[in-house]
């Protein structure tokens, strides 16, 4: 299941992706209201909560997976209504799959259903801690993280949450998620590296757009660029589109950061306002990894930042073999979280301390390299993809900043120190075996 080395260096061409979409990730991780008309995994990208949606189903009883000595709490909205509950089940499956794919993992997952609300998350966290959990994985929704973190801090226990709302990170909460800030930083840096200096942007007028706006303005300033047009839109795109269209003659790159359907609608509005999108480099975030984007003639050739897709393709194939269905895009987060804590369980002492979790060398997971920062957010190795009719085509290898070295990295995909590591996390080798490939024929 080799994803490929993540380099702190130059960009190179990559093979075509299968089009596995990340459009589902942000809305779900941010705790967005569910859209009843959407298919499984498609969510809004606004910050929010699952509360206020359709009533949740009956709570699922606590469950245990694995029989190791190190106890780990896993908190997910398993009984939440609609797509959230479906996604939570897929993420639970992925966590159990991580256990099954490794020989003798010394952990026991204490699986708790939070019902998609903060009170349920707090109760689940308290139960897991009372049962001896040394670390908590989850919850999923941003609104549920603070209550979970409160009880975890009382026991001196860290929490690896799956939310994308960076405002809730820190003080023992680490976000293992796809942060929009990382997407924006990567695509602006790549654009500057190919000579783009003047930028325009059209963003949604919501919390996601606010996060992207701040990251975009900071990234452009760091690269010495300038912003010649900037607009936000709500239900009406026509006026912002006219304003941006009038200024595009001064720009050489245009960022449209939203999910697939909204990006297509924004591109259509710009075209109706007189913009020739073929004369400018279009830019996007990981939400562009969407069939609607790939099918749009206006967006062909656009660039977006996303994890190297090869890791997810391999993971999804094994998941289908095991469960007979497709995983949600966020399922890799649970897989990587379980694999990581299994790797670190081989260490004694403070195996889940802040010093261990924030090792600057990082960890290699399904979606490539990631590392937790001291403020609880994360950095990921992101590739640059080009929109084509058959899916995203890699044009830039996955990179992180220059401070990330291979020294000491633990491979969370195989729960072992990465090949060539000069030392392992915390200075002692976990000495974890290769995954048991016999369990699913891979």
C-alpha positions as CSV (number, residue, x, y, z in Angstrom):
1,X,0.0,0.0,0.0
2,X,2.8,2.4,-0.9
3,X,1.6,5.9,-1.4
4,X,5.0,7.2,-2.6
5,X,7.5,9.5,-1.0
6,X,6.4,13.0,-0.1
7,X,9.1,15.4,-1.0
8,X,10.1,18.8,0.3
9,X,11.3,19.7,-3.2
10,X,10.3,20.2,-6.8
11,X,7.0,19.2,-8.5
12,X,6.8,16.4,-11.0
13,X,4.0,14.9,-13.1
14,X,1.8,12.2,-11.6
15,X,-0.6,9.7,-13.1
16,X,-4.3,10.2,-13.4
17,X,-6.5,9.9,-10.4
18,X,-9.6,7.7,-10.3
19,X,-11.6,10.8,-9.3
20,X,-12.3,9.8,-5.7
21,X,-14.0,12.8,-4.4
22,X,-13.1,14.8,-1.4
23,X,-16.1,17.1,-1.7
24,X,-17.7,15.3,1.2
25,X,-14.9,15.8,3.7
26,X,-15.2,19.5,4.7
27,X,-18.8,19.8,5.4
28,X,-18.9,16.6,7.4
29,X,-15.8,17.4,9.4
30,X,-16.9,20.9,10.1
31,X,-20.2,19.6,11.5
32,X,-22.4,20.9,8.7
33,X,-26.1,20.6,8.5
34,X,-27.0,17.6,6.4
35,X,-28.6,18.0,3.0
36,X,-31.4,15.5,2.6
37,X,-31.3,15.7,-1.1
38,X,-27.7,14.6,-1.3
39,X,-26.4,11.2,-1.8
40,X,-24.3,9.5,0.8
41,X,-21.2,11.5,1.6
42,X,-22.2,14.8,0.0
43,X,-22.3,17.6,2.6
44,X,-22.5,21.3,2.8
45,X,-19.2,23.1,3.5
46,X,-20.5,25.5,6.1
47,X,-19.5,25.3,9.8
48,X,-22.3,24.2,11.9
49,X,-23.7,21.2,13.8
50,X,-25.8,18.2,13.1
51,X,-28.2,19.2,15.7
52,X,-31.5,20.5,14.2
53,X,-31.4,18.0,11.4
54,X,-33.8,15.0,11.3
55,X,-34.1,13.1,14.5
56,X,-31.3,10.7,15.2
57,X,-32.0,7.0,15.4
58,X,-31.8,4.9,18.6
59,X,-28.4,5.1,20.2
60,X,-26.0,2.3,19.4
61,X,-24.7,0.3,22.3
62,X,-21.0,0.7,23.1
63,X,-18.8,-1.9,21.3
64,X,-15.2,-3.1,21.7
65,X,-12.9,-4.0,18.8
66,X,-9.5,-5.7,19.5
67,X,-8.2,-7.2,22.6
68,X,-4.9,-5.3,23.2
69,X,-3.8,-3.9,26.5
70,X,-3.9,-0.2,25.5
71,X,-7.4,1.2,25.5
72,X,-8.4,3.8,22.9
73,X,-11.8,5.6,22.8
74,X,-13.4,6.0,19.4
75,X,-16.3,8.5,19.4
76,X,-18.5,8.8,16.3
77,X,-22.1,9.8,15.5
78,X,-23.2,6.3,14.6
79,X,-26.9,6.9,15.3
80,X,-27.0,10.4,13.8
81,X,-29.6,11.0,11.1
82,X,-29.0,10.8,7.3
83,X,-25.6,10.9,5.8
84,X,-23.8,11.6,9.1
85,X,-24.7,8.2,10.5
86,X,-23.8,6.5,7.2
87,X,-20.4,8.2,7.2
88,X,-19.8,7.4,10.8
89,X,-20.4,3.7,10.1
90,X,-18.0,3.8,7.3
91,X,-15.4,5.5,9.5
92,X,-16.0,2.9,12.2
93,X,-15.5,0.2,9.6
94,X,-12.2,1.8,8.6
95,X,-11.0,1.8,12.2
96,X,-11.8,-1.9,12.6
97,X,-10.1,-2.5,9.2
98,X,-6.9,-0.9,10.5
99,X,-6.9,-3.3,13.4
100,X,-7.5,-6.3,11.2
101,X,-4.7,-5.4,8.8
102,X,-2.0,-5.4,11.4
103,X,-0.6,-8.4,13.2
104,X,-1.3,-8.3,16.9
105,X,-2.0,-4.6,17.5
106,X,-1.8,-4.0,21.2
107,X,-4.9,-1.8,21.4
108,X,-8.5,-2.2,22.2
109,X,-11.0,0.2,20.6
110,X,-13.8,1.4,22.9
111,X,-16.4,2.5,20.4
112,X,-19.0,5.0,21.6
113,X,-22.0,6.5,19.7
114,X,-22.4,10.3,20.4
115,X,-25.6,10.6,18.4
116,X,-24.2,13.6,16.5
117,X,-24.5,16.0,19.5
118,X,-22.2,17.5,22.1
119,X,-23.9,15.9,25.1
120,X,-23.6,12.5,23.6
121,X,-19.9,13.1,22.7
122,X,-19.2,14.2,26.3
123,X,-20.9,11.1,27.7
124,X,-19.1,8.8,25.3
125,X,-15.8,10.4,26.2
126,X,-16.5,10.0,29.9
127,X,-17.4,6.4,29.5
128,X,-14.2,5.6,27.5
129,X,-12.1,7.4,30.1
130,X,-13.7,5.6,33.0
131,X,-12.9,2.3,31.1
132,X,-9.3,3.3,30.9
133,X,-8.8,4.9,27.5
134,X,-5.4,6.5,27.2
135,X,-6.4,8.6,24.1
136,X,-9.6,9.6,22.4
137,X,-10.2,9.4,18.6
138,X,-13.1,11.7,17.5
139,X,-15.6,13.2,17.7
140,X,-16.5,14.1,14.1
141,X,-18.5,17.3,14.5
142,X,-16.9,20.5,15.5
143,X,-19.6,21.4,17.9
144,X,-19.0,18.1,19.8
145,X,-15.2,18.6,20.3
146,X,-15.1,21.1,23.1
147,X,-17.3,19.0,25.5
148,X,-15.2,16.0,24.7
149,X,-12.0,17.9,25.2
150,X,-13.2,19.2,28.6
151,X,-13.5,15.7,30.1
152,X,-10.3,14.5,28.4
153,X,-8.3,17.4,29.9
154,X,-9.5,16.5,33.3
155,X,-7.8,13.1,32.9
156,X,-4.7,14.5,31.1
157,X,-5.7,12.6,28.0
158,X,-5.2,13.8,24.4
159,X,-7.9,13.9,21.8
160,X,-7.4,13.3,18.0
161,X,-10.6,14.8,16.5
162,X,-11.8,14.7,12.9
163,X,-13.2,18.2,12.7
164,X,-11.9,20.8,10.2
165,X,-12.7,23.8,12.3
166,X,-9.2,24.9,13.4
167,X,-10.6,27.2,16.0
168,X,-11.3,24.2,18.3
169,X,-7.7,22.9,18.1
170,X,-5.2,23.1,20.9
171,X,-4.9,22.3,24.6
172,X,-4.7,18.6,24.0
173,X,-7.0,18.6,20.9
174,X,-5.3,17.6,17.6
175,X,-7.1,17.7,14.3
176,X,-6.6,14.8,11.9
177,X,-8.6,16.2,9.0
178,X,-8.3,18.0,5.7
179,X,-7.9,21.7,6.6
180,X,-8.9,24.3,4.0
181,X,-6.0,26.5,5.0
182,X,-3.6,23.8,3.9
183,X,-5.3,23.5,0.5
184,X,-5.1,27.3,-0.1
185,X,-1.5,27.6,1.0
186,X,-0.4,24.8,-1.3
187,X,-2.2,26.0,-4.4
188,X,-1.1,29.6,-3.9
189,X,2.5,28.5,-3.4
190,X,2.4,26.3,-6.5
191,X,0.8,29.1,-8.6
192,X,3.5,31.5,-7.5
193,X,6.2,28.9,-8.5
194,X,4.9,28.9,-12.0
195,X,4.9,32.6,-12.3
196,X,1.4,33.7,-11.2
197,X,1.6,37.1,-9.3
198,X,-1.8,38.7,-9.6
199,X,-4.8,36.9,-8.0
200,X,-8.5,37.2,-7.9
201,X,-11.0,35.2,-5.8
202,X,-14.7,34.4,-5.5
203,X,-15.6,32.7,-2.3
204,X,-18.9,31.7,-0.6
205,X,-20.1,34.1,2.1
206,X,-20.0,31.5,5.0
207,X,-17.6,30.2,7.6
208,X,-15.8,28.1,5.1
209,X,-15.3,31.1,2.9
210,X,-14.0,33.1,5.9
211,X,-11.4,30.5,6.6
212,X,-10.3,30.4,3.0
213,X,-10.3,34.2,2.7
214,X,-7.8,34.6,5.6
215,X,-5.6,31.9,4.3
216,X,-5.7,33.2,0.8
217,X,-4.8,36.8,1.7
218,X,-2.0,35.6,3.9
219,X,-0.6,33.2,1.3
220,X,-0.6,35.7,-1.5
221,X,1.1,38.3,0.7
222,X,3.8,35.7,1.7
223,X,4.6,35.1,-2.0
224,X,4.8,38.8,-2.8
225,X,1.7,38.7,-5.0
226,X,-1.3,41.1,-5.2
227,X,-5.0,40.6,-5.1
228,X,-6.7,42.5,-7.9
229,X,-10.3,41.4,-7.2
230,X,-12.0,39.7,-4.3
231,X,-15.7,39.0,-3.9
232,X,-18.0,36.8,-1.8
233,X,-21.4,35.5,-2.9
234,X,-24.5,34.2,-1.2
235,X,-27.6,33.1,-3.1
236,X,-26.9,35.8,-5.8
237,X,-23.7,35.3,-7.7
238,X,-24.5,37.7,-10.5
239,X,-23.2,40.9,-8.9
240,X,-20.0,39.5,-7.4
241,X,-19.4,37.7,-10.8
242,X,-19.7,41.0,-12.7
243,X,-17.2,42.7,-10.3
244,X,-14.7,39.9,-10.7
245,X,-15.2,39.6,-14.4
246,X,-14.4,43.3,-14.9
247,X,-11.0,42.9,-13.1
248,X,-9.9,39.6,-14.6
249,X,-7.8,41.4,-17.2
250,X,-5.4,42.4,-14.5
251,X,-5.2,38.9,-12.9
252,X,-3.4,35.8,-14.0
253,X,-5.0,33.4,-11.5
254,X,-8.6,33.1,-10.1
255,X,-9.4,31.1,-6.9
256,X,-13.0,29.6,-6.6
257,X,-13.2,27.7,-3.4
258,X,-16.4,25.8,-2.9
259,X,-17.8,22.4,-3.4
260,X,-18.4,20.9,-6.9
261,X,-21.9,22.1,-7.7
262,X,-21.3,25.6,-6.4
263,X,-18.0,25.9,-8.3
264,X,-19.7,25.0,-11.5
265,X,-22.5,27.6,-10.8
266,X,-19.9,30.2,-10.0
267,X,-18.0,29.5,-13.2
268,X,-21.3,29.8,-15.1
269,X,-22.0,33.2,-13.5
270,X,-18.6,34.5,-14.4
271,X,-19.0,33.4,-18.0
272,X,-22.4,35.0,-18.1
273,X,-20.8,38.2,-16.8
274,X,-18.4,38.2,-19.8
275,X,-15.3,36.5,-18.3
276,X,-13.3,34.2,-20.5
277,X,-12.1,31.6,-18.1
278,X,-9.8,30.0,-20.7
279,X,-7.6,33.1,-20.4
280,X,-6.8,32.7,-16.7
281,X,-5.5,30.0,-14.5
282,X,-8.3,28.7,-12.4
283,X,-7.5,27.5,-8.8
284,X,-9.4,25.5,-6.3
285,X,-9.2,23.5,-3.1
286,X,-9.6,19.8,-2.4
287,X,-13.3,20.1,-2.8
288,X,-12.7,20.3,-6.5
289,X,-12.0,16.5,-6.5
290,X,-15.6,16.1,-7.8
291,X,-17.1,14.6,-10.9
292,X,-19.2,17.8,-11.5
293,X,-15.9,19.7,-11.7
294,X,-14.3,17.2,-14.1
295,X,-17.4,17.3,-16.4
296,X,-17.4,21.1,-16.7
297,X,-16.0,22.4,-19.9
298,X,-15.3,25.8,-18.2
299,X,-13.1,24.3,-15.5
300,X,-10.8,22.1,-17.7
301,X,-7.2,22.9,-16.9
302,X,-8.0,24.3,-13.4
303,X,-5.6,23.4,-10.6
304,X,-6.4,22.3,-7.1
305,X,-4.6,21.0,-4.1
306,X,-5.4,17.6,-2.7
307,X,-3.8,14.5,-1.1
308,X,-2.1,12.1,-3.6
309,X,-5.0,10.0,-4.7
310,X,-3.2,6.7,-5.0
311,X,-3.4,6.0,-1.3
312,X,-7.1,6.3,-1.2
313,X,-7.5,4.2,-4.3
314,X,-5.7,1.3,-2.7
315,X,-7.5,1.8,0.6
316,X,-10.9,1.9,-1.2
317,X,-10.2,-1.3,-3.0
318,X,-9.4,-3.2,0.2
319,X,-12.4,-1.6,1.9
320,X,-14.7,-2.8,-0.9
321,X,-13.3,-6.3,-0.7
322,X,-14.0,-6.4,3.1
323,X,-17.3,-4.6,3.3
324,X,-18.8,-4.8,-0.2
325,X,-19.4,-1.1,-0.4
326,X,-17.6,2.2,-1.0
327,X,-16.0,4.0,1.9
328,X,-16.7,7.7,2.5
329,X,-13.8,9.9,1.8
330,X,-13.2,10.7,5.4
331,X,-12.9,7.0,6.3
332,X,-9.1,7.2,5.9
333,X,-9.0,9.6,8.8
334,X,-10.2,6.9,11.2
335,X,-7.9,4.3,9.6
336,X,-4.9,6.5,10.0
337,X,-5.8,7.5,13.5
338,X,-6.2,3.9,14.6
339,X,-3.0,2.9,12.8
340,X,-1.1,5.7,14.5
341,X,-2.2,4.9,18.0
342,X,-1.4,1.2,17.3
343,X,2.1,2.2,16.2
344,X,2.6,4.3,19.3
345,X,1.1,1.7,21.6
346,X,4.4,-0.2,21.3
347,X,6.1,2.6,23.2
348,X,6.1,2.8,27.0
349,X,5.6,5.8,29.2
350,X,4.0,8.9,27.7
351,X,3.2,7.3,24.3
352,X,0.4,9.8,23.6
353,X,2.0,12.9,25.0
354,X,2.1,16.2,23.2
355,X,5.8,15.7,22.5
356,X,5.2,12.4,20.8
357,X,2.1,13.5,18.8
358,X,3.8,16.7,17.6
359,X,7.0,15.1,16.5
360,X,8.0,17.4,13.6
361,X,9.1,14.4,11.5
362,X,5.4,13.5,11.1
363,X,3.6,10.3,10.1
364,X,2.9,8.6,6.8
365,X,-0.7,7.7,6.4
366,X,-3.2,6.6,3.7
367,X,-3.4,10.2,2.3
368,X,0.3,10.8,2.6
369,X,2.4,12.6,5.2
370,X,0.8,14.5,8.0
371,X,2.0,16.0,11.2
372,X,0.4,17.7,14.2
373,X,1.5,21.2,15.0
374,X,1.8,22.4,18.6
375,X,-1.4,24.4,18.2
376,X,-3.3,21.3,17.4
377,X,-3.8,21.8,13.7
378,X,-2.0,19.8,11.1
379,X,0.1,20.0,8.0
380,X,-0.3,17.6,5.1
381,X,1.7,16.7,2.1
382,X,-0.6,17.9,-0.7
383,X,-0.3,17.2,-4.4
384,X,-1.4,19.7,-7.2
385,X,-4.0,18.2,-9.5
386,X,-5.2,19.5,-12.9
387,X,-8.9,19.2,-13.9
388,X,-9.4,16.9,-16.9
389,X,-12.6,15.2,-18.2
390,X,-11.5,11.8,-16.9
391,X,-10.6,13.1,-13.4
392,X,-7.8,14.9,-11.7
393,X,-4.3,14.5,-13.3
394,X,-1.3,15.1,-11.0
395,X,1.1,17.9,-12.0
396,X,2.8,18.5,-8.7
397,X,4.0,15.9,-6.2
398,X,2.8,16.0,-2.6
399,X,5.0,18.3,-0.5
400,X,5.1,19.9,2.9
401,X,7.4,22.7,4.0
402,X,11.1,22.3,4.3
403,X,11.2,21.6,8.0
404,X,9.6,18.2,7.5
405,X,12.3,15.5,7.1
406,X,12.0,11.8,6.9
407,X,14.1,11.3,10.0
408,X,12.1,9.6,12.7
409,X,8.9,9.3,10.7
410,X,6.5,6.5,11.6
411,X,4.5,5.0,8.8
412,X,0.9,4.9,10.0
413,X,-0.1,2.9,7.0
414,X,2.1,-0.1,8.2
415,X,2.4,1.0,11.8
416,X,6.2,0.8,11.6
417,X,9.0,3.3,11.4
418,X,9.3,4.7,7.9
419,X,12.1,3.1,5.8
420,X,15.3,4.9,6.3
421,X,14.3,6.6,9.6
422,X,17.3,7.6,11.6
423,X,15.3,7.3,14.8
424,X,11.7,6.7,15.7
425,X,9.2,8.7,17.6
426,X,10.2,9.5,21.1
427,X,13.6,8.1,20.5
428,X,12.6,4.4,20.8
429,X,11.7,2.2,17.9
430,X,8.1,0.9,18.0
431,X,9.4,-2.3,16.3
432,X,6.0,-3.0,14.8
433,X,5.5,-5.8,12.3
434,X,4.2,-5.5,8.7
435,X,0.5,-5.6,8.2
436,X,-1.1,-9.0,8.0
437,X,-1.9,-9.1,4.3
438,X,-3.6,-12.4,4.5
439,X,-6.8,-11.0,6.1
440,X,-8.2,-9.6,2.9
441,X,-6.0,-11.1,0.2
442,X,-3.9,-7.9,-0.4
